[in-house]
Amino acid sequence: MYSIGMDLTELVKRAIKYLIEGLVVALAAFAIPKNQPNLEEVIVIALTAAATFAVLDVFIPSMGQSARGGAGFGIGANLIGGLKLAA
């Protein structure tokens, strides 16, 4: 029989995945800015990122992968001083 819902192991696996992604975003949000945000702001950013990745994975899986790649690229670019655009 065809099952539309997720089993418990898949649900736990996804929850852990999004918690780890939120934690990584929280670490970046805390470590990168020169003006340190307070803990409440970092938690809100982390939860927003985790929820965003979860929604993208459910409704548009390919866009979720692109968003992760773009976020990683943006964080990496900021670590080296940003991108220099030709004007």
N, C-alpha and C positions, 0 to 999 in steps of 0.2 A: 504494500500500500504506500502511496506517495505521502510524504510528511512535509508540511509547510513550515512547521515550527523548528526551533533549534533544540538539540538535546542539552543536558546540563553541562557536559564537558565542553561543548562548543561555546556555551554562554560564559563559562568560567575562563576559558582561553581568551575570548574576546575582551572580557573585563580586565584581565591581567594585561593584555596588550595595550588597551587604552590608558590604564593607570600608569604603565611604564612610559608611554608617549607623553602623557601629561607631566610626569615627573621630569622627563628630559627637557620639556619646554619650560618647566618651572626653574630648573637649574640654569638654563640659558637666560631666562628673564631675570634671575637674581645675579648672575655672574657678569653678564655683558655690559649693562648700562653703567655709566660713570656715577650717576646718582642712584644709589641703591634704593629700590622700591621696598616698601614695608611688606611683611609676611602676608598680610591679607590680600594685597594686590597680586602677589606672586601666586597665591592659591587660586584666586579668581582667574588669572591668566591660564593656569594649568588646567583647571576644570573646563574652561571654555575651549581650550585646544583639544582636550580629550573628547568632549562632547562633539566638537566639529568633526574630528576624525571619525568618530563612531557613526555620525549621520552620513558623512560622505561614503563610508564603507558600505553602509546598508543600501543607500539609494543610488549612488554613482561610484562603484568601486574603482574604476579607472581614474576618476578625478581625485579620489583619496590618495592614490599613489602619486599623482602629480603634485598634490598639495604637500605631501611629505617631502618630495624632492625639492620643491620650491622653498619650503621652510628651511631645509638643510642648507641649500645654496645661500639663502639670505643670511643665515647665522654665520656661515663660513665667510661670506663676503664682508660682513661686519667685523669679524675677527681680524681681518687683514687690512682694515681701513676703508672698506667700501669699494665700489666700482667706479673707475674713472671713465666717464663718458666723453666721447669726442664732441666738441661743440662747433 
